Amino acid sequence: MTVDVKDEGKGIDPRIPLPPGPPSLAAEGGRGLYMIWSLMSSVRLNPGNGTHLVMVKELFSGSTRSNLMP
């Protein structure tokens, strides 16, 4: 399954390390990207205006997990 998400917002803060580490339990936010990278088989963040994420989830058992970066 492939999920392609685009928006025209301010984009992802370039200071955020990708893939992101687990957020602090006390943090009010910051779980979205961590969950995406944890649950998907691969994630690609495309540069440009706004945010463009291409996420792939392998649905078959025995698939290999790889988190891809651009």
N, C-alpha and C positions, 0 to 999 in steps of 0.2 A: 504494500500500500504506500502511495506517495501522497504527501500533503504539501502543497505549495501555498505559502502565505505571504502576501505583500501588503504593505501599507505606505502611506505617504507622511508618516509622522517624523519625529526628530531622529529616529534610528536608535540602535543600541549603543549605549555609552562605550566608546572605544577603550576606556580604562577597565572594563569588565574582562577578566581573563576567560578565554574560551578554549576548551569547554570549562564551564564554571564548576567550582567546588561546592560542596554542600553548604547551605546557608546556616548562619547561627540560629539556634532554636529561639533566641530572643528577638530575632529580626522580624519586623512587621511585613516585609516583602522580600523579593529576591529569590523566590522558589521556582518561578516559571521556567527560566532557561535551564536551571538545574534539572527540573523534571523532564523537560524535553530531551536533554542530552542523556538522561538516565534511562528513559523509556524507549527511545527510538534506536533503530539499528544504525542509522547514519543521519547526520545533520550537516547541511551546508548553509552558510550565511553568505549571501551574495552582496557585494558592495554596491553602493549607489544611493539614491535618494530614498529616505525612509528605511524600512526593514523588509528584507526578502529572505525568508527561510524556506529551504526545501528539506523536508524531513521524510525519511524512508523507514518503514517498519516491515521487516521480513516476517511473513506470517507462517512460514513453514518451520517445523522443528528441524534442528540440525544446522540452521543458518548460522553464519559467523557474525559476530558483532564488530563493527568498525565505526568509530566516530570520525567522520571526514571533515577536514577543514579546507577552506579555499586556498 
